[in-house]
């Protein structure tokens, strides 16, 4: 006979009278807000704002086996919704518990909220999980800015990230769909994607992405490849003015590599001059300013 679904970790923290154990044949116990206990699996329905779109069946099978052996260590989070409950976080656990055949699951019931607050809370709860891929996080962050009418600064505070991180995630959604799918499947990492997004055009992004896949390039190698493309794009400028001092050309190259964008140093009389730094969007400008501010 399978062990009950409530893990020892939760049991050690909460008194016996504080909950009833979640197993195959549990008796339904009414739940109050702010209380951890067991809920009928069938009373919990999916969260329409769940940022995770794909669930690996092999991983679910492994989680189910772990639950059968050790129980559910961490309760799911739900809120009241009509006659039942709406899931806020823990969809993988809920699916695995159903797969294992359990009728009840440990759950934490939070206070009912407005539809807008429900959406916001659901997205924030899921964004803070570490097992989402970068595109799922980006889509959830975008929903917070569009559906919840939050600024990037407000989103950053609510999800515990700095504003530049939020901006970097949102920029991923501008990448070609083939690249986004590659991020979803974890074929390339968030670091690879950040390097690709600095390229100004979709064709360049796809070309470098294909090289990353074909040659299994690391993030550092990808960044170097992107920087080399910027240097090559600037070669025409060098030919236009061959009399330039070597040290100026070297400084220009260093700036291109550092900022991953086109940079032009224009010398003037009297030791004066100008530095032209090219950017391709507001987000790209913010990225460059962030790099310069780190120095």
ABEGO torsion letter per residue (X at the ends): XBBBABBAAAAAABBAAABBBBBAABBBBBBBBGBBBBBBAAABBBBAABABABBBAAAAAAAAAAAAAAEBABBBBBBBBEABBBBABGAAAAAAAAAAGBABBBBBBBBBBBAAAAAAAAAAAAAABAABBAAAAAAAAAAAAAAAGBBAAAAAAAAGBBAAAAAAAAAAAABBAAAAAAAAAGABBAAAAAAAAABABAAAAAAAAAAAAAAGBBAAAAAAAAAAAAAAAAAAAAAABAABBAAAAAAAAAAAAAAGBBBBBBBBBGGBEBBBBBBABAAAAAAAAAAAAAX
